[in-house]
């Protein structure tokens, strides 16, 4: 048994101890119904205090280590990810969609989070155990709106990913963190460097237990449909192609050098994804038992046991409310007159001699 503390202990004591002391004093100095009333009120204070302390039974889960896994999906949604050179003439994002769903199915009892980056980085899905949310997002993911494009920057999600992983390590240091980055590696507008270079992800290496960098596209490249935010544009439609400065259809090519460098910095494998092949090789080396051998194997959960006190508190409050309603008619009664038949007294100065 342990106490999880709904409030800090000092605040709980400041709030409840004076009330409990008052109830004890009134019980000792009252008699009859008044004493019974204060016994009830003392019970209310005591049960509320127990609930605030939140008693719980710790349980250690050793048999389901997979629940310790946190999977972070970082998805490139820049316009180049709509290039039609995946599995023939399909858009790269279609490959991302398929791989997202396949990775989720490969690790069915993990927790999942999605970061997406284009002209900025946004959290698309906070950490959740709902694999359906991942599939729903994958089914609806779109490239960025063409008019808002600010170039491709492979290091654009670095700050957000750093903040996310640091927060996760602080909250749940016992968990295993896997990072999967989906991109074509193009870097035409690095965030803190010249085009073609990008900020290093190496500082994240100690926070990453596994994962992969997944590269999409071909050396020959592909053209991209424009997207204005409507359903009739973007990949999979007959929208006009994005053009370059000469007015010709722009061509995007995979940069595997950047992708391999990124994988090396994170300490994960690199995989070139040009067809919807199995993702099993990307997770088969993820040995949760081995990763968690540094002391993160056991996952401690808590089962709160304050619910019986909540039932008692509800009954005592109902009793108190019933008792108070019985007092309402008493307080509303008018006091009877002592002499109902006594005639009203005449004002001073009135009488036979007072009239003319």
Secondary structure, DSSP 4 states (H G I P E B T S, - for coil): -EE--SS-HHHHHHHHHHHHHHHHHHHHH--HHHHHHHHHHHHHHHHHHHHHH-EEEEEEE-S-GGGGEEEEEEEE-SGGGGBS-BTTTB-HHHHHHHHHHHHHHHTTTSEEEEEEESSSEEEEEEEES-HHHHHHHHHH--PPPGGG-----TTTTHHHHHHHHHHHHHH-TTSEEEEEEEE----SS-SSS-TT-----GGGGGG--EEEEEEE--SS-EEBB---SSTTSSTTS-PPBPB-TTSSBPEE---HHHHHHHHHHHT-EEEEESS---SHHHHTT--HHHHGGGTT--EEEEEE--HHHHHHHHHHHHHHHHHHHHHHHHHHPPPPPS-TTSPPPPPTT-SGGG--
